[in-house]
Structures are given as structure tokens and as C-alpha cells.
Amino acid sequence: MLKLVERYFHAVASFWPLYGAAFAMAICLSVWWTAMPFVMRNIGGTEAHVGYAWAANMLGYMCGLLLAGAVPRELNPKHTTQTATAVMCAAAVAMGVVVYRVLSANPGTGDLTSIWIVIAAGTVAGVAMSLFWPFIMSWVSADFEGPALNRRLGTYNGAWSGAAIIGPLIGGVLVETNTLLPIVVAAVFLVICLMFLTAARDGSIHARLFEQGAEAAPAGGVDRAVLVRYRWMARISLFCTWVCLGVSRSQFALLFTGMGYSETWFGIIITVFAICNFLVLTVAGRYAFWHFRPGPLLGIQALISMSLLLIIYGHSLWIFVVAFVLMGCGFGFAYSSHLYYGTSASKKRSLQMVIHETTISVGIIIGAGAGGYLAKNVGTYSPYWFSVAVFCAGLVAQIAILLIRRSSSSSATDGG
């Protein structure tokens, strides 16, 4: 009995600090990127600079993911995530110093050098972040399959998405009060994240995180070809939703405040998005009724396309709220489904986490980068039409994948 109690408390000590670390990091990032469009505006940046800031951050993230995946030796998740958090904290401090200097000199008319230094600091933070999310996700999910894996991922998703409910509201209020405050608060939560990571125990689980053994059979007797097919369909949904997020979290901030609404109301709308995201992630992590069913994945494309059309044609606050409710629901399911299909039956989970995060970063790079360029050079609503086109193309690709019958010889090839 004592041994069982000891093992239980050891498991709690090993994993709950990881959920705390994910919670703190998610608050930091949601505060940071909710406020960043307004920070860039207040130091003299244009719509293009707003888009480039997040695109550069995710470009650094993607490059970091590729470099981490190419490292021939194993990386200890605890030391790696601690280093990543410390570097991100240093980047936040550097960004804060530059923003403070610009605002002290002449608010709203910052020079291009200062603007690009802020973007560069965000890029460094992105590179460092590549050593955080994939490693903490593989750490949390190792040694689990089927419903147990789904529940473990559900708890993890609940941790970071719960934080994403609080972060945007905090970011919106802080940036409306003082441009520098969101950066300071983001740095504080990075320190808290570092404390959680320090409290987490290593345990023997690290020895199996980066095994290169054969992949396990899919849970529930599902054919390997079917798993690969759903993995690719979920990957398309994940990519499309993050293109949309790259546009909406960067360009919509300026469109929304340009209509006369405050930064605080923008934070509230993003909070509504985060609540819907949290609820869907929690339900998807608790129940398995959606596993290997095509309807939800196809429905995401139509649901978020509808939310984009509401943004394009809607001009009232409550229409925007409905748009972000739909977007949050679709976003949550896309994230949860790709995380499940990607990790299911895979022992090389660090590689699957890299693929998961790379898909996200490519989506944001394209969404934020193209959104900033189109908003400045084509028109205010062109980024949203671009996102609608991406979802339509994604829906066609998903239907094609669903209809294609894979031969038994190709079923051994992994979708990642």
C-alpha cells in the first residue's frame, strides 16, 4: 500500500509541474501576442510590421524545430525546456528595454531600427520556444496510448488553453493602460514557468522519450492506412486554422480598434475565443466519439470559413463575438485531433511533436506575413479573403484524401 501511495505522489510530482509550466508559458504568450499589434503601433510600426512581428517569431520557431530535429544526440527535456524559458525571458527583457527607450523619447514615432530590434527579439524568442513545446508535450504523453493518451493530452490541453482564456484579457487591459506593461508581465510568467520546470522531476521516462524503435499498432485495431489518412486530414485542418489565427490575431486587432473599439474589448473577444477553444479541447480530451470520423474534420473548414465571412461583412461587436466563438470551436478541435492522430501509435513522439509545431508555425508565418502584406498593399479585408481561399483549398484536399484508397504497400508509410 505504501509503495502504491509513493508511486502516486511520484507521478503527481513528475507531471503536475509540467501542466503548471504549460499554463504559465501559455499566459505569457497570450499576453505577449495579444498586446504586440498595439505595441508595434505605439512605437511607430505599420500594419506590415505587425504582421512581420508574429511571422518572424514563428519563422524562428520553425527554424529552431528543424535544428532540434537534426541534433543527432538525445536532449534532456528538463534541461532543454529550462534553457528555452531562460532565453525567452532574456528576449522579453531586451524587447522591454527597446520599447521603453522609444516611448520615453517620442511615443508613436519610433525609428525603423528600434522596430526591427523588437521584431528580432521576438524571433530569438521563437527559436528558443522550439525547445519548449515539443519537448514538454512528448514528456507529458510518453508511454500512453488510446483513451489513456487522449485523457493525458486532454489534461495538458486544458492547462495551456485555460491559461489562454486569462492571457488575452490581461494583455488587452495592460496594453491599454501602458504599452510596456504586457512585456513586463510576460517576463514575470516566464520566470514562473522556469520555477515549475525546476520543480518537475526527471524520472526514468526520459530514457524512452526519443526511442527510435518501431511504432506501435494503432489503438482499437484501426488499420494503419486509416490512421495515416486521418493524420493528414487533421494536419490540413491544423494548418488552415493557424493561417486564420495568424491573420485574425495580427490584422484584426488593428481593424477592430480602427472601428472605434478599445484594446480591452479586443482582449475580451480573444478571451471568448479562448474559452470556446478550452471547452472543445476539454471535451475532445475526455471523449473518444470523434476518433476516426471524417465529419468533424470536414466541418472545421466550413465553420471557420463562416467565421471569416462574419468578420468581413459584420460591423457590430456582437457579430465579431459570434465569429470568434465559431473560430474558437473549430480551432480547438483541429488542434486536439492533430495532436491525437499524430501521437497515436507512435513511439517517436518527439518527431511527431516537431511536425505538429512546424505545421502550426508555417500556418502562422503564412497567415501573419501574407496578412500584413495584403492589408498594407491590397486592402483591409484582403487577408480574410485569403484565409477563406486557404480553407476552401484545404477542404478539397481533405475530401481527396478521404476518397483515395491507399494500397496495403503504402499503408506502412507514416504520414509524418
Secondary structure, DSSP 8 states (H G I E B T S, - for coil): -HHHHHHHHHHHHHHHHHHHHHHHHHHHHHHHHHHHHHHHHHTT--HHHHHHHHHHHHHHHHHHHHHHHH-SS---HHHHHHHHHHHHHHHHHHHHHHHHHHHHH-TT---HHHHHHHHHHHHHHHHHHTTTHHHHHHHHHTT--HHHHHHHHHHHHHHHHHHHHHHHHHHHHHHHH-TTHHHHHHHHHHHHHHHHHHHS---GGGGGTT--------GGG--HHHHHHHHHHHHHHHHHHHHHHHHHHHHHHHHHHHTT--HHHHHHHHHHHHHHHHHHHHHHHH--TTTT-HHHHHHHHHHHHHHHHHHHH--SHHHHHHHHHHHHHHHHHHHHHHHHHHHTT-S-HHHHHHHHHHHHHHHHHHHHHHHHHHHHHT-TTHHHHHHHHHHHHHHHHHHHHHH----TTTTTS---
